[in-house]
Amino acid sequence: MSSLSTPTLASTPVIGRKKRDVAYLVSLGFLLLVVAAALLAPWVAPYAANAVDFTAIWQAPGAGHLLGTDQVGQDLFSRLIHGARESLLGPLALLALATVFGVTIGTVAAWNGGWIDVVLARITDVMFAFPGLLFVVLVIAVFGKGPATAIVALALAYAPVIAKFTRSLALAEMTRPYVDAYRVQGVGGAFLCVRYIIPNLTPPLLGYLVVLFGEGLMSLATLSFLGFGAQPPSSEWGLMVQEGQSGIIQGHIWPTLVPGAAIAAVVVAVNVVGVRLSDRLNSRFER
């Protein structure tokens, strides 16, 4: 008989936990690398973002161009690094704006209850029933295309999601004894919400927002791909995918594959880190 032992049922959770830890650490390290590249883009990128070289059109990855070049000879690696800043700041901006709207609506609804809660709930239900992308396109049609309009429109679309999540957290938080104690002391509702309740909601809310970051990045990239978000000569990743489409027919897949893979990798990494962070923060919140 072989002397090798097989994993027991007791060891299976341990193995699974180790795999999750490895995935978490790899994803976190990758995200830190992307953020560092975005911050240091002017110094680490080998070429300027919009440096054109008509003698190097459609080049495959090589020593001179690590990830190849696009239809006008622009270095894809340099554009990817320069575009990381805009591609990452956009989701942060839209989530920050959506959080202000959503947390305000959710907290007001939970604190007041009654007809105010009903009205705000119906408003968020209507926005949920309305297709998010169609709502964003309508906003852009009225106010014009561009990254700022896309961010504001997406923030309005994300606000109801955050509002419902905040409301559920706030309702649970308001059942804690300290809320009644402060009410008895005559502390006003607005001060109590801003000073105590909302800060106590931060841990689970932060974990939820990290998970939403990947979705926000995908949404902004989609709008840029459709021509509603970032505009040339931007190096935003969604726009890079759209600009590289013409090369696919001619057999040049790198201008589309490189930014598309970057979007997918960042979204997956953010989701892995976000789920782990959300679990840890929720466990602390429940205590």
KOLSESE-553149 format. One line per field, with one value per residue (C-alpha): residue in three letters; x, y, z. Coordinates in nm, 4 decimals. Each point is the difference from the previous one (the first is absolute). Last residue first. Layout:
BEGIN
guvo <- c(ALA_...)
X <- c(X_...)
Y <- c(Y_...)
Z <- c(Z_...)
***
This chain:
BEGIN
guvo <- c(ARG_GLU_PHE_ARG_SER_ASN_LEU_ARG_ASP_SER_LEU_ARG_VAL_GLY_VAL_VAL_ASN_VAL_ALA_VAL_VAL_VAL_ALA_ALA_ILE_ALA_ALA_GLY_PRO_VAL_LEU_THR_PRO_TRP_ILE_HIS_GLY_GLN_ILE_ILE_GLY_SER_GLN_GLY_GLU_GLN_VAL_MET_LEU_GLY_TRP_GLU_SER_SER_PRO_PRO_GLN_ALA_GLY_PHE_GLY_LEU_PHE_SER_LEU_THR_ALA_LEU_SER_MET_LEU_GLY_GLU_GLY_PHE_LEU_VAL_VAL_LEU_TYR_GLY_LEU_LEU_PRO_PRO_THR_LEU_ASN_PRO_ILE_ILE_TYR_ARG_VAL_CYS_LEU_PHE_ALA_GLY_GLY_VAL_GLY_GLN_VAL_ARG_TYR_ALA_ASP_VAL_TYR_PRO_ARG_THR_MET_GLU_ALA_LEU_ALA_LEU_SER_ARG_THR_PHE_LYS_ALA_ILE_VAL_PRO_ALA_TYR_ALA_LEU_ALA_LEU_ALA_VAL_ILE_ALA_THR_ALA_PRO_GLY_LYS_GLY_PHE_VAL_ALA_ILE_VAL_LEU_VAL_VAL_PHE_LEU_LEU_GLY_PRO_PHE_ALA_PHE_MET_VAL_ASP_THR_ILE_ARG_ALA_LEU_VAL_VAL_ASP_ILE_TRP_GLY_GLY_ASN_TRP_ALA_ALA_VAL_THR_GLY_ILE_THR_VAL_GLY_PHE_VAL_THR_ALA_LEU_ALA_LEU_LEU_ALA_LEU_PRO_GLY_LEU_LEU_SER_GLU_ARG_ALA_GLY_HIS_ILE_LEU_ARG_SER_PHE_LEU_ASP_GLN_GLY_VAL_GLN_ASP_THR_GLY_LEU_LEU_HIS_GLY_ALA_GLY_PRO_ALA_GLN_TRP_ILE_ALA_THR_PHE_ASP_VAL_ALA_ASN_ALA_ALA_TYR_PRO_ALA_VAL_TRP_PRO_ALA_LEU_LEU_ALA_ALA_ALA_VAL_VAL_LEU_LEU_LEU_PHE_GLY_LEU_SER_VAL_LEU_TYR_ALA_VAL_ASP_ARG_LYS_LYS_ARG_GLY_ILE_VAL_PRO_THR_SER_ALA_LEU_THR_PRO_THR_SER_LEU_SER_SER_MET)
X <- c(-2.0515_-0.1988_0.2095_0.3252_-0.1291_-0.1229_0.3449_0.1725_-0.2521_0.0024_0.3792_0.0067_-0.2724_0.1681_0.3438_-0.1353_-0.2326_0.2793_0.2272_-0.2696_-0.0766_0.3697_0.0679_-0.3043_0.0822_0.3655_-0.1020_-0.2178_0.2788_0.2453_-0.2424_-0.1297_0.3303_0.1474_-0.2464_0.1551_-0.1501_-0.1252_-0.3579_0.1221_0.1856_-0.3150_-0.1000_0.3095_-0.1642_-0.2884_0.2300_0.2099_-0.3179_-0.0791_0.3552_0.0161_0.2939_-0.1677_0.0693_-0.2888_-0.3197_-0.0841_-0.3652_-0.2823_0.1865_-0.1388_0.3386_0.0169_-0.3418_0.1107_0.3215_-0.2049_-0.2260_0.2898_0.1798_-0.3227_-0.0524_0.3511_-0.0522_-0.3257_0.1942_0.2038_-0.3232_-0.1434_0.3092_-0.0195_-0.3677_0.0702_0.2661_-0.1602_-0.3358_0.1318_0.1108_-0.3565_-0.1648_0.2262_0.0791_-0.2063_-0.3042_0.0038_0.0535_-0.2928_-0.2265_0.0633_0.1446_-0.2577_0.1598_-0.2802_0.0886_0.3632_-0.0961_-0.2445_0.2814_0.2460_-0.2270_0.0308_-0.3177_0.1086_0.2932_-0.2292_-0.2112_0.3177_0.1417_-0.3200_-0.0212_0.3642_-0.0526_-0.3125_0.1746_0.3116_-0.2084_-0.2074_0.3211_0.1496_-0.2046_0.0547_0.3740_-0.0096_-0.1436_0.2520_0.2945_-0.1220_-0.0543_0.3526_0.1549_-0.1601_-0.3265_-0.2601_-0.2474_-0.3277_0.1241_0.2408_-0.2885_-0.1976_0.3001_0.0395_-0.3658_0.0243_0.3055_-0.1786_-0.3200_-0.2897_-0.1513_0.2716_-0.0660_-0.3690_0.0840_0.2292_-0.2845_-0.2445_0.2361_0.0482_-0.3766_-0.0557_0.2822_-0.1338_-0.3530_0.1007_0.3682_0.1991_0.3326_-0.0008_-0.1058_0.2439_0.2836_-0.0714_-0.0392_0.3171_0.2006_-0.1109_0.0631_0.3424_0.0881_-0.0911_0.2370_0.2866_-0.0841_0.0095_0.3312_0.1683_-0.1257_0.1549_0.3270_0.0943_-0.0376_0.1407_0.3167_0.0324_-0.0021_0.3633_0.1064_-0.2041_0.1115_0.3638_-0.0486_-0.1951_0.2744_-0.1631_0.0760_-0.3101_-0.2108_0.1265_0.3357_0.1378_-0.0113_0.3701_0.0768_0.3683_0.0787_-0.3062_-0.3767_-0.1479_0.0205_-0.3206_0.1647_0.3678_0.1169_-0.2997_0.1306_-0.2424_0.0703_-0.3421_0.0698_0.3644_0.2406_0.1875_-0.2616_0.1652_0.0508_-0.3187_-0.2038_0.1144_-0.3466_-0.1599_0.2866_-0.0260_-0.3756_0.0513_0.2682_-0.2198_-0.2804_0.2266_0.1204_-0.3575_-0.1011_0.2984_-0.0651_-0.3699_0.0574_0.2605_-0.2329_-0.2823_0.2247_0.1024_-0.3633_-0.0841_0.2877_-0.1151_-0.3601_0.1202_0.2164_-0.2919_-0.1354_0.3330_0.2665_0.1663_0.3131_0.2978_0.1538_-0.1290_-0.1084)
Y <- c(4.1814_0.0101_0.2920_-0.1896_-0.2964_0.2368_0.1592_-0.3351_-0.1320_0.3254_0.0028_-0.3567_0.0757_0.3242_-0.1551_-0.2683_0.2477_0.2544_-0.2654_-0.1169_0.3578_0.0843_-0.3081_0.0545_0.3650_-0.0801_-0.2853_0.2384_0.2589_-0.2548_-0.2003_0.2931_0.1495_-0.3550_-0.1633_0.0989_-0.2487_0.2534_-0.0348_0.0375_0.3229_0.2079_-0.0822_0.1614_0.3382_-0.1528_-0.1946_0.3132_0.1919_-0.2519_0.0238_0.3782_0.1221_0.3316_0.1559_-0.0514_0.0058_-0.1630_-0.0857_-0.0191_-0.1624_-0.3514_-0.1244_0.2961_-0.0960_-0.3606_0.1037_0.2093_-0.2955_-0.2443_0.2307_0.0475_-0.3743_-0.0449_0.2754_-0.1551_-0.2665_0.2724_0.1857_-0.2975_-0.0284_0.3699_-0.0282_-0.2873_0.2037_0.3481_-0.0677_0.1025_0.3342_0.0501_-0.0666_0.2038_0.3584_0.0455_-0.1946_0.1342_0.3566_-0.0207_-0.1653_0.2499_-0.1102_0.0487_-0.2207_-0.2524_-0.0123_-0.0677_-0.2987_-0.1266_-0.0059_-0.1550_-0.2998_-0.1370_-0.0250_0.2938_-0.2004_-0.2629_0.2638_0.1783_-0.3126_-0.0662_0.3653_0.0043_-0.2969_0.1573_0.3343_-0.1616_-0.1640_0.3175_0.2082_-0.2189_0.1527_0.3543_-0.0684_-0.1461_0.3252_0.2105_-0.2076_-0.0060_0.3766_0.0593_-0.2461_0.1571_-0.0074_0.2744_0.1178_-0.1299_-0.3007_-0.0827_-0.0161_-0.2193_-0.2315_-0.0348_-0.0903_-0.2566_-0.1532_-0.0267_-0.1571_0.1638_-0.2364_0.0867_0.3721_-0.0594_-0.2040_0.2803_0.2486_-0.2401_-0.0518_0.3758_0.0493_-0.2872_0.1093_0.3545_-0.1324_-0.1752_-0.0547_0.3033_-0.1611_-0.2767_0.2266_0.2750_-0.2531_-0.1612_0.3302_0.1515_-0.3200_-0.0283_0.3587_0.0332_-0.3567_0.0603_0.2965_-0.1960_-0.3014_0.2143_0.1578_-0.3271_-0.1636_0.2824_0.0119_-0.3544_0.0311_0.3539_-0.1074_-0.3286_0.1815_0.1068_-0.3572_-0.1511_0.2703_-0.0757_-0.3746_0.0542_0.2069_0.2233_-0.0973_0.1511_-0.3182_-0.1330_-0.1174_-0.3115_-0.1097_0.0318_0.2440_0.0178_-0.3495_-0.1581_-0.0169_0.0111_0.3181_0.1409_0.3257_0.0521_0.2344_0.2270_0.0792_0.2044_0.0987_0.0424_-0.1591_0.1027_-0.2903_-0.2346_0.0399_-0.0110_0.3734_0.1589_-0.3008_0.0126_0.0264_-0.2375_-0.2493_0.0066_-0.0597_-0.2938_-0.1521_0.0403_-0.1726_-0.2911_-0.0399_-0.0056_-0.2582_-0.2222_0.0331_-0.0804_-0.2945_-0.1396_0.0437_-0.1671_-0.2948_-0.0210_0.0007_-0.2805_-0.2076_0.0594_-0.0816_-0.3332_-0.1010_-0.1268_-0.2016_-0.1793_0.0633_-0.3200_-0.1386_-0.1229_-0.3168_-0.2006_-0.3545)
Z <- c(1.6910_-0.3243_-0.1267_0.0568_-0.2010_-0.2700_-0.0280_-0.0455_-0.2507_-0.1984_-0.0152_-0.1329_-0.2555_-0.1032_-0.0460_-0.2335_-0.1732_-0.0462_-0.1493_-0.2425_-0.1080_-0.0374_-0.2130_-0.2229_-0.0650_-0.0725_-0.2315_-0.1994_-0.0099_-0.1492_-0.2161_-0.2023_-0.1179_-0.0009_-0.2414_-0.3322_-0.2482_-0.2527_0.1206_0.3589_-0.0833_-0.0376_0.3560_0.1499_0.0498_0.1943_0.2311_0.0575_0.0880_0.2714_0.1334_0.0300_-0.2051_-0.0874_-0.3411_-0.0585_0.2116_0.3309_0.0507_-0.2548_-0.2908_0.0469_0.1233_0.2384_0.1368_0.0406_0.1752_0.2426_0.0756_0.0391_0.2435_0.1955_0.0210_0.1320_0.2563_0.1221_0.1921_0.1703_0.0730_0.1876_0.2183_0.0790_0.0908_0.2374_0.1867_-0.0341_0.1644_0.3425_-0.1466_-0.1332_0.3391_0.2275_-0.0965_-0.3168_0.1145_0.3582_-0.1184_-0.2415_0.2551_0.2756_0.3343_0.2748_0.2644_-0.0495_-0.3699_0.0870_0.2122_-0.2629_-0.2582_0.2468_0.0499_-0.3558_-0.2079_-0.2159_-0.1363_-0.1545_-0.1738_-0.1109_-0.1637_-0.1952_-0.1036_-0.1099_-0.2336_-0.1474_-0.0495_-0.1523_-0.2706_-0.0478_-0.0480_-0.2748_-0.2848_0.1247_0.0229_-0.3510_-0.1359_0.1932_-0.1227_-0.3607_0.0012_0.1288_-0.2472_-0.3069_-0.1924_0.0048_0.2640_-0.1434_-0.1975_0.2828_0.2467_-0.2398_-0.0496_0.3770_0.0435_-0.2809_0.1654_0.3343_-0.1309_0.1925_0.2571_0.2510_-0.0499_0.0685_0.3091_0.1252_-0.0290_0.1660_0.2951_0.0380_0.0134_0.2451_0.2320_0.0057_0.0596_0.3200_0.0761_0.1101_0.0852_-0.2607_-0.2884_0.0968_0.0284_-0.3368_-0.1860_0.1467_-0.0444_-0.3628_-0.1076_0.1641_-0.0971_-0.3647_-0.0117_0.1545_-0.2167_-0.3165_0.0954_0.0932_-0.3203_-0.2077_0.1938_-0.1024_-0.3782_0.0029_0.1817_-0.1857_-0.3348_0.0381_0.0739_-0.2839_-0.2429_0.0820_-0.0456_-0.3210_-0.1684_-0.2598_-0.3595_-0.1581_-0.0180_0.3324_0.1309_0.1676_0.3626_0.0843_-0.2804_-0.0938_0.1276_-0.1527_0.0063_-0.3528_-0.2046_-0.1432_-0.1185_0.0876_-0.2781_0.0608_0.3492_0.2105_0.3634_0.1630_0.3395_0.0058_-0.0264_0.2357_0.2768_0.3428_0.0669_-0.1350_0.1212_0.3636_0.1551_-0.2489_0.0279_0.3799_-0.0204_-0.2378_0.2241_0.3071_-0.1878_-0.0942_0.3570_0.1277_-0.2594_0.0809_0.3738_-0.0356_-0.2330_0.2384_0.2979_-0.1910_-0.0780_0.3649_0.1104_-0.2413_0.1329_0.3580_-0.0895_-0.1527_0.2979_0.2061_-0.2916_-0.0228_-0.2622_-0.1235_0.1604_-0.1999_0.1393_-0.2911_0.0678)
***
